[in-house]
Amino acid sequence: MKRAICSALFVLSLFFPVLTGASASAAETSYKESLLWGVNAEASSLDPATSKDTVTHMMMYQIYDALVKEAPGDYNRLVPGLAESWEFSDDNKTVTFHLRKGVKFHNGDTMTADDVLFSLQRSLESSYSSGISGAIDHFEKVDDGTVACVLKYPYSPILDVLSNMTFAIASKRAVEEAQASGVDFARNPCGTGAYRMVTWKSGDVLVLERFDDYYGGPAAIKNLTYKLVPDAASGAIALEDGTLDCYYLVAATDYNYLKGLDHIAYVECPGVGLHHITFNVTQGVFADKRVRQAVAYALNRDDVVLGGAEGYAVVANCLAPTSVFGYLDDFQWYGQDLEKAKALLAEAGYPDGFDVVFSMQGSPTYMKPAEVVQDQLRKIGINVTFDKMERAAYLEDVGNKRNFAASLRMINATVRDADSVLTRRFHSSMLGGGNNYSGYSNPEVDALIERARTVSDREGRLALYRKIYEILREDVPLIPIYTDTVLLFFNADLKNVYAHPVYRYAVHDMYFQK
C-alpha cells in the first residue's frame, strides 16, 4: 500500500470536535470514551420503516432495538430484546411477545405496546420490508404488555425476520410529532437503543451519544461517531495510523497487510451473499441442461475463490450462502472433470464448443470471478466475452426482460435462512420481474420450498432442503460459487468486538483496554 504521500493530508481532513466527559463508571471500564468509526457510505435513513441497506442498519443497530436480537458473539442464537419472552400458537401462525417493562425511548417516554404495534405495523406496510415480510399478515395488541405477530402461514424464520432493523421499535409520539410539524423523522430518530443521535452532517459525520437510561445499562464508550470515508484505501490508511478506530469496509486487497499489523485486530465470519452463475434456462444455448452441467463440470471453484475474492471466501456447495440455516456442509456439488464436460457438450451438439456473451455489471465484485470463470471455460471450448452494463440497464435486461444468456451474480439472504434465497431465485412466483432471473420453473421445487418454510422441526426442514438441492444439482439453473468472508478491522485496544455476517455490531458491549 502506498500510504506515505497522502496519509498526513488525509488525517488532517478527519479532525473535528467530539463530545467529551464520560461518567466515572464508564471511565473505569474503558480508557477511551470516544469511538471513531469510518464508513464507506452514509446512512440513507434512520427510520426503520424507510431503510434496508446494510451500512444504514449497522448504524441504526446502535439507535434502535427490535423485539429479538442475536446473542453477543453467537449470531446464530436469538435472545430477548425488547420482548422478554415469546411463544408460538399451536398452529404456529401466531407469535405472542411479552414486552420488557420500563424501557425508555430517547425522548424520555416509556415504551408501551402501542409504540410497538405502531412501529411493527408501520414497517409492515412499508415497501422497504417487502423482501422479508411476505409471511406476515398483521400485528395486533393483546394487552398493555403484549403484542402478537399473526402470520399468513407458519413461517419458521419469523424470529430472524423480526430481528431485522426494518422492524425496530420507534417512539409513536416522536414519529407522529415529526409528521405533524413537517420534520423528517428519518433524520431525527427516536429509539430505545444504547445510543441516541446528536448530530448528522450529510457527507461528513453521524454523531451519537450514550443513552444513560438504556435498559441494558449505560455503554462503556460514551461517544460514537461514524465518519464518511468513501475511499477504501484512505480508510485503511486512517485505520493504520490510528485516526480511525474502525473502518467499514476495507478492500480485500488490504486484508493481508492489515492482518500483519500488531496494533490492528480483526474478526471474520462468512457473509450472507451467494456468488453464483445464473443461466437463462428458457432460451438460447443454456436452455439445454446438458450444457449447464458441462459448465458445472468445467469449473474449479477453489481457483475462482483465489482469483475472484483474493482467497477471502468459502466455496458454496449448496444453492444457499454458507452462513445461513439450511446450508448443508456435507452436500457435494460438481467437482471439476473436463472430460465429462466435453462429453456433455458433444452430446448436446457442441463438440467444438461455442461462443457466448455473459451479461455483467462492471463492478470488480462480479468481474474478477467472471474472468477466472472465462479462463476455465475456454478449456472446454466455451469462449466467453462480456457485455458490461450499468446497474439500471442490467436489472432491466437481465432481471425484467430476461434478455441474456448467462451472468455472474450475487444474492444476499435478506433473512438468514435458505428460504430467502431459494424462494427468490427458484420459486415460480418470482418469475416476471421478480428475482427468478433464470426463468426456472419446477412445480416440485415450488412445493418443497413452500413446505420447508412451514415445518417447525429443524431436521425436517433440513431434509426438505436436501431434496431441493438434489433437484437443483441435476437441473443446474444456477451454479453456486462462493460466500464472501466478512472481515472487520479495528484498533486492537477495542474489546468485545464480535463478527457478524450482516454487520450488526453492538457498540454497547465494546470498551477500550490496553
PAVO-169471 format. One line per field, with one value per residue (C-alpha): residue in one letter; chain; x, y, z. Coordinates in nm, 4 decimals, always signed. Each point is the difference from the previous one (the first is absolute). Layout:
<figus>
rest <- A;...
kette <- A;...
X <- X;...
Y <- Y;...
Z <- Z;...
</figus>
This chain:
<figus>
rest <- M;K;R;A;I;C;S;A;L;F;V;L;S;L;F;F;P;V;L;T;G;A;S;A;S;A;A;E;T;S;Y;K;E;S;L;L;W;G;V;N;A;E;A;S;S;L;D;P;A;T;S;K;D;T;V;T;H;M;M;M;Y;Q;I;Y;D;A;L;V;K;E;A;P;G;D;Y;N;R;L;V;P;G;L;A;E;S;W;E;F;S;D;D;N;K;T;V;T;F;H;L;R;K;G;V;K;F;H;N;G;D;T;M;T;A;D;D;V;L;F;S;L;Q;R;S;L;E;S;S;Y;S;S;G;I;S;G;A;I;D;H;F;E;K;V;D;D;G;T;V;A;C;V;L;K;Y;P;Y;S;P;I;L;D;V;L;S;N;M;T;F;A;I;A;S;K;R;A;V;E;E;A;Q;A;S;G;V;D;F;A;R;N;P;C;G;T;G;A;Y;R;M;V;T;W;K;S;G;D;V;L;V;L;E;R;F;D;D;Y;Y;G;G;P;A;A;I;K;N;L;T;Y;K;L;V;P;D;A;A;S;G;A;I;A;L;E;D;G;T;L;D;C;Y;Y;L;V;A;A;T;D;Y;N;Y;L;K;G;L;D;H;I;A;Y;V;E;C;P;G;V;G;L;H;H;I;T;F;N;V;T;Q;G;V;F;A;D;K;R;V;R;Q;A;V;A;Y;A;L;N;R;D;D;V;V;L;G;G;A;E;G;Y;A;V;V;A;N;C;L;A;P;T;S;V;F;G;Y;L;D;D;F;Q;W;Y;G;Q;D;L;E;K;A;K;A;L;L;A;E;A;G;Y;P;D;G;F;D;V;V;F;S;M;Q;G;S;P;T;Y;M;K;P;A;E;V;V;Q;D;Q;L;R;K;I;G;I;N;V;T;F;D;K;M;E;R;A;A;Y;L;E;D;V;G;N;K;R;N;F;A;A;S;L;R;M;I;N;A;T;V;R;D;A;D;S;V;L;T;R;R;F;H;S;S;M;L;G;G;G;N;N;Y;S;G;Y;S;N;P;E;V;D;A;L;I;E;R;A;R;T;V;S;D;R;E;G;R;L;A;L;Y;R;K;I;Y;E;I;L;R;E;D;V;P;L;I;P;I;Y;T;D;T;V;L;L;F;F;N;A;D;L;K;N;V;Y;A;H;P;V;Y;R;Y;A;V;H;D;M;Y;F;Q;K
kette <- A;A;A;A;A;A;A;A;A;A;A;A;A;A;A;A;A;A;A;A;A;A;A;A;A;A;A;A;A;A;A;A;A;A;A;A;A;A;A;A;A;A;A;A;A;A;A;A;A;A;A;A;A;A;A;A;A;A;A;A;A;A;A;A;A;A;A;A;A;A;A;A;A;A;A;A;A;A;A;A;A;A;A;A;A;A;A;A;A;A;A;A;A;A;A;A;A;A;A;A;A;A;A;A;A;A;A;A;A;A;A;A;A;A;A;A;A;A;A;A;A;A;A;A;A;A;A;A;A;A;A;A;A;A;A;A;A;A;A;A;A;A;A;A;A;A;A;A;A;A;A;A;A;A;A;A;A;A;A;A;A;A;A;A;A;A;A;A;A;A;A;A;A;A;A;A;A;A;A;A;A;A;A;A;A;A;A;A;A;A;A;A;A;A;A;A;A;A;A;A;A;A;A;A;A;A;A;A;A;A;A;A;A;A;A;A;A;A;A;A;A;A;A;A;A;A;A;A;A;A;A;A;A;A;A;A;A;A;A;A;A;A;A;A;A;A;A;A;A;A;A;A;A;A;A;A;A;A;A;A;A;A;A;A;A;A;A;A;A;A;A;A;A;A;A;A;A;A;A;A;A;A;A;A;A;A;A;A;A;A;A;A;A;A;A;A;A;A;A;A;A;A;A;A;A;A;A;A;A;A;A;A;A;A;A;A;A;A;A;A;A;A;A;A;A;A;A;A;A;A;A;A;A;A;A;A;A;A;A;A;A;A;A;A;A;A;A;A;A;A;A;A;A;A;A;A;A;A;A;A;A;A;A;A;A;A;A;A;A;A;A;A;A;A;A;A;A;A;A;A;A;A;A;A;A;A;A;A;A;A;A;A;A;A;A;A;A;A;A;A;A;A;A;A;A;A;A;A;A;A;A;A;A;A;A;A;A;A;A;A;A;A;A;A;A;A;A;A;A;A;A;A;A;A;A;A;A;A;A;A;A;A;A;A;A;A;A;A;A;A;A;A;A;A;A;A;A;A;A;A;A;A;A;A;A;A;A;A;A;A;A;A;A;A;A;A;A;A;A;A;A;A;A;A;A;A;A;A;A;A;A;A;A;A;A;A;A;A;A;A;A;A;A;A;A;A;A;A;A;A;A;A;A;A
X <- +0.0000;+0.1244;-0.0766;+0.2721;-0.1011;-0.3632;-0.0101;+0.0765;-0.2464;-0.2740;+0.0480;-0.0435;-0.3248;-0.1491;+0.0487;-0.3207;-0.1410;-0.1269;-0.1937;+0.1969;-0.0589;-0.0885;-0.1596;+0.2239;-0.1326;+0.0624;+0.3484;+0.0844;-0.1126;+0.1463;+0.3172;-0.1316;-0.3494;-0.0365;-0.0108;+0.0584;-0.1366;+0.0683;-0.2659;-0.0017;-0.3521;-0.2263;-0.3371;-0.2875;-0.2608;-0.0113;-0.3673;-0.0575;-0.2956;+0.2004;+0.3343;+0.1428;+0.3643;+0.2810;+0.2071;-0.3110;-0.1121;+0.3482;-0.0463;-0.3655;+0.0957;+0.1427;-0.3120;-0.2804;-0.0929;-0.2232;-0.2149;+0.2697;+0.3726;+0.3057;+0.1976;+0.3348;+0.2637;-0.2524;-0.1949;-0.1759;-0.1813;-0.2901;-0.0598;-0.2476;+0.0206;-0.2954;-0.2053;+0.0829;-0.1514;-0.2257;-0.1978;-0.1483;-0.3619;-0.0824;-0.0379;+0.3243;-0.1852;+0.0125;+0.3027;-0.0847;+0.2636;+0.0117;+0.1611;+0.2789;-0.1229;+0.1411;+0.1845;+0.0698;+0.0064;+0.2595;-0.2676;-0.0641;-0.3280;-0.0527;-0.0541;-0.3526;-0.1757;-0.1471;+0.3501;+0.0902;-0.3192;+0.0331;+0.3627;-0.0510;-0.3138;+0.1526;+0.3038;-0.2154;-0.1949;+0.3188;+0.1446;+0.3397;-0.1040;-0.1465;+0.3015;-0.0311;-0.3601;-0.1949;-0.1073;-0.1397;-0.3713;-0.0179;+0.0961;-0.2416;+0.0021;-0.1055;+0.0244;+0.2163;+0.3021;-0.0534;-0.0048;-0.0503;+0.1313;-0.2644;+0.1303;-0.1649;+0.1549;+0.2511;+0.3389;+0.3005;+0.2400;-0.2464;+0.2150;+0.2948;-0.2263;-0.1020;+0.3623;+0.0559;+0.0356;-0.2893;-0.2154;+0.1766;-0.2181;-0.0372;-0.1884;-0.3557;-0.0220;+0.3310;-0.1020;-0.3423;+0.1382;+0.2608;-0.2691;-0.2250;+0.2763;+0.1518;+0.3228;+0.1708;-0.0023;+0.2569;+0.2510;-0.1335;-0.0273;-0.1384;+0.0549;+0.0825;+0.3599;+0.3233;+0.0826;-0.2043;+0.0704;+0.1650;+0.1034;-0.0288;+0.2051;-0.0669;+0.3149;+0.2015;-0.0990;-0.2762;+0.0649;-0.1653;+0.0157;-0.0510;-0.3591;+0.0368;-0.3561;+0.0552;-0.1744;+0.3191;+0.2019;+0.2232;+0.2619;+0.3671;+0.0777;-0.1778;+0.0440;-0.0405;+0.0651;-0.0410;+0.2324;-0.0610;+0.3141;-0.1157;+0.3438;+0.0971;+0.3745;-0.0308;-0.1989;+0.2741;+0.2609;-0.1969;-0.0499;+0.3708;+0.1152;-0.2628;-0.2195;-0.2885;-0.0762;-0.1904;-0.0805;-0.2863;+0.0750;+0.3698;+0.0872;+0.1004;+0.3328;+0.0955;-0.0977;+0.3377;+0.1871;-0.2285;+0.0067;+0.3765;-0.0254;+0.0230;-0.2169;-0.2842;-0.2387;-0.2728;-0.2959;-0.1361;-0.2861;-0.1832;-0.2354;-0.3515;+0.0745;+0.0069;+0.2060;-0.1321;-0.0362;-0.3544;-0.1080;-0.2952;-0.1668;-0.2903;+0.1812;+0.3392;+0.2930;-0.0502;-0.3587;+0.1584;+0.0668;+0.2993;+0.1769;-0.0581;+0.1344;+0.3060;+0.0732;-0.0360;+0.2526;+0.2411;+0.0439;+0.2613;-0.1790;+0.2923;+0.1958;-0.2918;+0.0185;+0.3734;-0.0227;-0.3370;-0.0057;+0.3696;-0.0570;-0.2402;-0.3063;-0.1328;-0.1017;-0.3754;-0.1189;-0.3684;-0.2120;-0.0048;+0.2645;+0.2219;-0.0983;-0.3773;-0.2268;-0.0631;+0.3507;+0.1199;+0.3698;+0.0013;-0.1722;+0.2197;-0.0203;+0.1755;+0.3747;+0.2144;+0.0080;+0.0923;-0.0538;-0.3570;-0.0570;+0.1172;-0.2036;-0.3177;+0.0660;+0.0444;-0.3175;-0.1861;+0.1301;+0.2993;+0.3071;+0.2159;-0.1553;-0.1605;+0.0273;-0.2232;-0.0467;-0.0375;-0.2021;+0.1771;+0.0021;+0.3419;+0.0924;+0.3156;-0.2251;-0.1424;+0.2674;+0.2918;-0.1622;-0.1534;+0.3439;+0.1180;-0.3087;+0.0713;+0.3480;-0.1322;-0.2796;+0.2443;+0.1509;-0.3167;-0.0527;-0.2471;+0.1289;-0.1493;-0.0050;-0.1627;-0.2643;+0.0713;-0.3112;-0.1056;-0.2052;-0.3336;+0.0383;+0.1153;-0.3024;-0.2323;+0.1523;+0.1002;-0.2514;-0.3153;+0.0292;+0.2198;+0.1942;+0.3264;+0.1753;+0.1919;+0.1359;+0.1984;-0.2113;-0.0148;-0.3121;-0.0213;-0.2106;-0.2138;-0.1179;+0.2769;-0.1819;+0.0213;-0.3629;+0.1069;+0.2224;-0.1915;-0.3290;+0.1395;+0.2166;-0.2031;-0.3663;-0.2376;-0.1685;+0.3191;-0.0244;-0.0975;+0.1937;+0.0880;+0.3356;-0.0264;+0.2308;+0.0637;-0.3643;+0.0157;-0.3368;-0.0471;-0.3265;+0.1767;+0.2580;-0.2758;-0.1842;+0.3129;+0.0949;-0.3499;+0.0039;+0.3473;-0.0846;-0.2949;+0.1578;+0.0985;+0.2227;+0.3627;+0.1012;-0.3166;+0.0777;+0.3572;-0.1235;-0.2276;+0.2828;+0.2136;-0.2687;-0.0125;+0.3778;+0.0053;-0.2528;+0.1829;+0.3311;-0.1532;-0.1726;+0.2793;-0.1972;+0.2737;+0.3519;+0.1010;+0.3521;+0.0798;-0.1067;+0.2151;+0.1867;-0.0995;+0.2922;-0.0042;+0.3308;+0.0376;+0.2307;+0.1393;-0.0812;-0.3719;-0.1437;-0.3205;-0.0252;-0.1902;-0.0179;-0.3369;-0.1037;-0.2175;+0.2082;-0.2181;+0.2742;-0.1184;+0.2169;-0.1792;+0.2097;+0.3343;+0.2688;+0.3625;+0.2672;+0.3772
Y <- +0.0000;+0.3438;+0.1901;+0.2552;+0.2666;+0.0467;-0.1143;+0.3317;+0.1995;-0.2558;-0.0059;+0.3786;-0.0287;-0.2283;+0.2225;+0.1494;+0.0826;-0.2921;-0.0117;-0.0700;-0.0900;-0.3596;-0.1094;-0.1475;-0.3512;+0.0211;+0.1394;-0.2907;-0.2424;+0.1653;+0.2099;+0.1811;+0.1460;+0.0775;-0.2432;+0.1279;-0.2431;+0.0574;-0.1008;-0.0083;+0.1438;+0.2034;-0.1136;+0.0204;+0.0432;-0.0531;-0.0937;-0.3770;+0.0208;+0.1649;-0.1811;-0.3376;+0.0360;-0.1584;+0.3050;+0.1882;-0.2894;-0.0263;+0.3539;-0.0478;-0.3021;+0.2441;+0.2235;-0.2568;-0.3365;-0.2720;-0.2503;-0.2649;+0.0197;-0.2211;-0.1110;+0.1811;-0.2015;-0.2543;+0.1398;-0.3336;+0.0214;+0.2370;+0.1418;+0.2479;+0.3615;+0.2257;-0.3147;-0.1893;-0.3201;-0.1364;-0.3077;-0.1496;-0.1068;-0.3652;+0.0562;+0.2081;+0.2863;+0.2436;+0.1092;+0.1775;+0.2334;+0.1059;+0.3415;+0.1103;+0.2449;+0.3451;+0.0433;+0.3655;+0.1776;+0.2667;+0.2679;-0.1268;-0.1793;-0.3524;-0.2554;-0.1407;-0.2675;+0.2831;+0.1106;-0.3541;-0.0633;+0.3349;-0.0665;-0.3564;+0.0693;+0.3149;-0.1965;-0.2848;+0.2427;+0.1531;-0.1188;-0.0195;-0.3155;-0.1782;-0.2245;-0.1533;+0.0451;-0.2169;-0.2479;+0.2653;+0.0790;+0.2621;+0.0917;+0.0510;+0.1254;-0.2679;+0.2159;+0.2781;-0.2294;-0.2369;+0.0124;-0.2769;-0.0648;-0.1759;-0.1961;-0.0982;-0.3437;-0.1574;+0.1499;-0.1433;+0.2967;+0.2576;+0.0836;+0.0735;+0.2276;+0.1926;+0.0446;+0.2087;+0.3755;+0.0571;-0.1256;+0.1996;+0.1907;+0.3782;+0.2447;+0.0403;+0.3506;+0.1061;-0.1276;+0.1662;+0.3297;+0.0017;-0.0625;+0.2713;+0.2609;-0.0919;-0.1261;-0.2938;-0.2808;-0.1851;+0.2671;+0.0411;-0.3554;-0.0989;-0.3588;-0.1950;-0.0879;+0.0400;+0.3204;+0.3026;+0.2316;+0.3359;+0.1275;-0.1126;+0.2004;-0.1336;-0.1019;+0.0123;-0.1499;-0.1589;+0.0692;-0.2163;+0.0260;-0.2622;-0.0287;-0.0336;-0.1318;-0.2940;-0.3076;-0.2020;+0.2488;+0.2844;-0.0839;+0.0259;+0.2198;+0.3343;+0.1486;-0.1888;+0.1803;-0.1436;+0.1862;-0.0156;-0.1280;-0.1210;-0.1055;-0.3394;+0.0618;+0.3234;-0.1838;-0.2602;+0.2763;+0.1744;-0.3299;-0.0794;+0.3375;+0.0038;+0.2803;-0.2455;-0.2614;-0.2147;-0.0004;-0.1445;-0.1221;-0.0821;-0.1186;-0.3661;+0.1057;+0.1546;-0.2946;-0.1708;+0.3240;+0.1044;-0.3488;+0.0393;+0.3126;-0.0561;+0.2991;-0.1117;-0.2831;-0.1597;-0.2365;-0.2052;-0.2275;-0.1102;+0.2603;-0.0466;+0.0485;-0.2888;+0.0655;-0.2149;-0.0459;+0.0555;-0.1605;+0.0949;-0.3413;+0.1106;+0.0645;-0.0046;-0.2330;-0.0456;-0.1190;-0.3459;-0.1470;-0.1933;+0.3237;+0.1389;-0.3218;+0.0264;+0.3455;-0.1360;-0.2762;+0.2482;+0.2164;-0.0151;+0.2190;+0.0035;+0.1846;+0.2381;+0.0837;+0.0683;+0.2117;+0.1585;+0.0673;+0.0175;-0.3318;+0.1615;-0.2101;-0.3492;-0.2288;-0.0600;-0.3497;+0.0824;+0.2649;+0.1999;+0.2091;-0.2029;+0.2065;-0.0525;-0.2652;-0.2607;-0.0126;-0.3622;-0.0444;-0.3564;+0.0725;-0.0378;+0.2032;-0.0895;-0.0553;+0.1107;-0.2627;+0.1445;-0.3258;-0.0327;+0.3635;-0.0507;-0.3177;+0.1783;+0.2825;-0.2504;-0.1804;+0.3333;+0.0702;+0.2201;-0.2252;+0.3044;+0.2257;+0.3364;+0.3732;+0.1684;+0.3425;+0.0299;+0.3072;+0.1625;+0.2960;+0.1588;-0.0023;-0.1930;-0.1881;-0.1833;+0.0401;-0.1487;-0.3416;+0.0203;+0.0303;-0.3128;-0.1846;+0.1291;-0.1566;-0.3311;-0.0317;+0.0615;-0.3411;-0.1754;+0.2217;+0.2491;+0.3447;+0.2644;+0.3728;+0.2584;+0.2632;+0.2383;+0.1929;+0.2752;-0.1282;+0.1442;-0.1398;-0.3332;-0.0360;+0.0878;-0.2322;-0.2887;+0.0279;+0.1226;-0.0968;-0.3105;+0.1169;-0.1810;-0.3340;-0.0184;+0.2257;-0.0037;+0.1379;+0.0243;-0.0284;+0.0827;-0.2048;+0.2858;-0.2438;-0.2288;-0.3103;-0.2038;+0.0873;+0.3572;-0.0973;-0.3055;+0.1864;+0.3015;-0.1869;-0.3147;+0.0310;+0.0483;+0.2925;+0.1992;-0.0254;+0.3089;+0.2832;-0.1798;-0.1406;-0.3226;+0.1269;-0.3420;-0.0673;-0.3327;-0.1540;-0.3362;-0.0781;-0.2570;+0.2560;+0.2561;-0.2447;-0.0981;+0.3662;+0.0757;-0.3058;+0.0656;+0.3503;-0.1242;-0.2987;+0.0765;-0.3044;+0.0899;-0.3383;-0.0218;+0.3318;-0.1065;-0.3207;+0.2019;+0.2342;-0.3001;-0.1152;+0.3477;+0.0139;-0.3427;+0.1099;+0.3270;-0.1843;-0.2067;+0.2921;+0.2592;+0.3222;+0.1619;-0.0997;+0.0921;+0.1377;+0.1523;+0.1947;+0.3016;+0.0195;+0.3069;+0.1638;+0.2990;+0.1691;+0.2190;+0.1398;-0.2973;+0.1760;-0.0203;-0.3061;-0.2049;+0.0422;-0.2953;-0.1095;+0.0251;-0.0975;+0.3126;+0.2409;+0.0204;+0.1148;+0.0854;+0.2959;-0.0141;-0.3064;+0.1473;+0.1764;+0.1067;-0.1803;+0.0120
Z <- +0.0000;-0.0930;+0.3158;+0.0618;-0.2545;+0.0966;+0.3610;+0.1689;-0.2106;+0.0532;+0.3764;+0.0146;-0.1946;+0.2672;+0.3016;+0.1409;+0.3477;+0.2086;+0.3217;+0.3161;+0.3620;+0.0857;+0.3244;+0.2673;-0.0590;-0.3739;+0.0498;+0.2278;-0.2695;-0.3087;-0.0057;-0.3077;-0.0114;-0.3724;-0.2923;-0.3553;-0.2569;-0.3696;-0.2518;-0.3781;-0.0288;+0.2202;+0.1280;-0.2449;+0.2749;+0.3757;-0.0113;+0.0263;-0.2374;-0.2793;+0.0053;-0.0906;-0.1107;+0.1983;+0.0924;+0.1161;+0.2166;+0.1510;+0.1334;+0.0914;+0.2099;+0.2548;+0.0035;-0.0013;+0.1410;-0.1417;+0.1857;-0.0355;-0.0680;-0.0436;+0.3021;+0.0398;-0.1825;-0.1307;-0.2946;-0.0512;+0.3353;+0.0585;+0.3482;+0.1521;-0.1104;+0.0719;+0.0518;+0.3176;-0.1368;-0.2725;-0.0907;-0.3155;-0.0349;-0.0543;-0.3735;-0.0108;-0.1688;+0.2926;+0.2019;+0.3269;+0.1441;+0.3647;+0.0176;+0.2267;+0.2632;+0.0711;-0.3319;-0.0779;-0.3347;-0.0645;+0.0523;+0.3536;-0.0735;+0.1277;-0.2733;-0.0217;-0.2009;-0.2078;-0.1031;-0.0932;-0.1982;-0.1773;-0.0982;-0.1176;-0.2018;-0.1515;-0.1173;-0.1272;-0.2178;-0.1382;-0.3311;+0.1699;+0.1859;-0.3017;-0.0490;+0.3464;+0.1146;-0.2428;+0.2680;+0.2356;-0.0149;+0.2762;+0.3540;+0.2868;+0.3586;+0.2482;+0.3116;+0.1401;+0.0272;-0.2910;-0.3808;-0.2525;-0.3487;-0.2088;-0.2991;-0.3258;+0.0380;+0.2401;-0.0743;+0.1811;-0.0516;+0.1418;+0.3044;-0.2243;-0.2057;+0.3109;+0.1091;-0.3146;+0.0542;-0.2405;+0.2887;+0.2710;+0.2465;-0.0212;+0.2206;-0.1288;+0.1443;-0.1560;-0.3449;+0.0135;+0.1293;-0.2767;-0.2609;+0.1421;+0.0041;-0.3360;+0.1573;-0.1660;+0.2565;-0.2132;+0.1065;+0.3537;+0.1306;+0.3381;+0.1076;+0.3151;-0.0940;+0.1907;-0.1937;-0.1006;-0.2911;+0.0691;-0.3462;-0.3588;-0.2487;-0.3483;-0.1820;+0.3206;+0.3352;+0.2027;+0.3693;+0.2657;+0.3793;+0.2687;+0.1238;+0.3743;+0.0502;-0.2336;+0.1393;-0.0379;+0.2053;-0.1230;-0.2623;+0.0955;-0.3020;+0.0248;-0.3468;-0.3261;-0.3290;-0.3482;-0.2378;-0.3745;-0.1768;-0.3435;-0.1223;+0.1418;-0.0404;+0.1995;+0.2658;+0.0337;+0.0347;+0.2739;+0.1786;-0.0192;+0.1372;+0.2759;-0.1319;-0.0236;+0.2643;-0.2484;-0.3714;-0.2038;-0.2703;-0.0515;-0.3516;-0.0298;-0.1527;+0.3363;+0.2184;+0.0181;+0.0653;+0.2865;+0.1480;+0.0429;+0.2187;+0.3752;+0.0896;-0.2305;+0.0876;-0.2081;+0.0194;-0.2868;-0.0934;-0.3163;-0.1417;-0.1327;-0.3700;-0.2461;-0.3137;-0.2819;-0.3739;-0.1244;-0.3275;-0.2143;-0.0047;-0.2219;-0.3273;-0.1678;+0.0452;+0.3745;-0.0375;-0.0361;+0.3446;-0.1336;-0.0920;+0.3489;+0.1502;-0.2256;+0.1414;+0.3522;-0.0742;-0.1606;+0.3089;+0.2733;+0.2501;+0.2449;-0.2674;-0.0509;+0.3714;-0.0271;-0.3121;+0.0527;+0.3740;+0.0927;+0.1790;+0.2493;-0.0706;+0.0615;-0.2866;+0.0166;-0.0853;+0.0474;-0.1615;+0.3234;+0.1773;+0.2310;+0.3068;-0.0040;+0.1422;-0.2659;-0.1416;+0.0117;+0.0721;-0.1323;-0.3298;-0.3074;-0.3179;-0.3279;+0.0173;-0.2913;-0.2759;-0.3399;-0.1883;+0.1304;-0.0894;-0.3584;-0.0346;+0.1108;-0.2458;-0.2824;+0.1016;-0.0080;-0.3530;+0.0793;-0.0482;-0.0766;+0.2629;-0.0786;+0.0528;+0.2565;+0.1599;+0.3762;+0.1036;+0.2940;+0.2321;-0.0394;+0.3699;+0.1021;+0.2439;-0.3005;-0.2671;+0.1951;+0.0524;-0.3486;-0.1576;+0.1814;-0.1225;-0.3516;+0.0075;+0.1281;-0.2560;-0.2827;+0.0827;-0.1178;-0.3039;+0.1462;-0.0937;+0.2277;-0.0655;+0.2260;-0.0522;+0.2895;+0.0935;+0.2391;+0.2926;-0.1157;-0.3525;+0.1396;+0.2275;-0.2863;-0.2607;+0.2230;+0.2817;-0.1696;-0.3672;+0.0461;-0.3039;+0.0721;-0.0305;+0.3282;+0.2714;+0.3219;+0.2817;+0.3760;+0.2129;+0.3709;+0.2383;+0.1317;+0.2637;+0.1192;-0.1125;-0.3196;-0.0729;-0.0781;-0.2942;-0.1196;-0.0211;-0.1795;-0.2522;-0.0721;+0.0953;-0.2926;+0.1776;-0.0582;-0.3790;-0.1968;+0.1627;+0.3198;+0.1073;-0.2005;-0.2737;-0.1515;-0.0830;+0.1845;+0.0801;+0.1647;+0.1843;+0.2181;+0.1125;+0.0612;+0.2244;+0.1913;+0.0617;+0.1249;+0.2236;+0.1428;+0.1194;+0.2041;+0.1761;+0.3583;+0.0466;-0.0764;-0.1376;-0.2052;-0.1668;-0.0750;-0.1609;-0.2285;-0.0946;-0.0877;-0.2463;-0.1523;-0.0399;-0.1636;-0.2615;-0.0620;-0.0334;-0.2765;-0.1753;+0.0541;-0.0512;+0.2070;+0.1017;+0.3566;+0.0204;+0.3377;+0.3055;+0.0793;+0.3291;+0.2028;+0.1805;+0.2337;+0.0862;+0.3092;+0.2664;+0.1930;+0.3296;-0.0823;+0.1751;-0.0290;-0.3746;-0.1434;-0.3629;-0.1706;-0.3546;-0.0466;+0.2110;+0.3104;+0.2344;+0.3530;+0.1047;+0.3360;+0.0879;-0.1127;+0.2026;-0.0363;+0.1988;-0.0369
</figus>
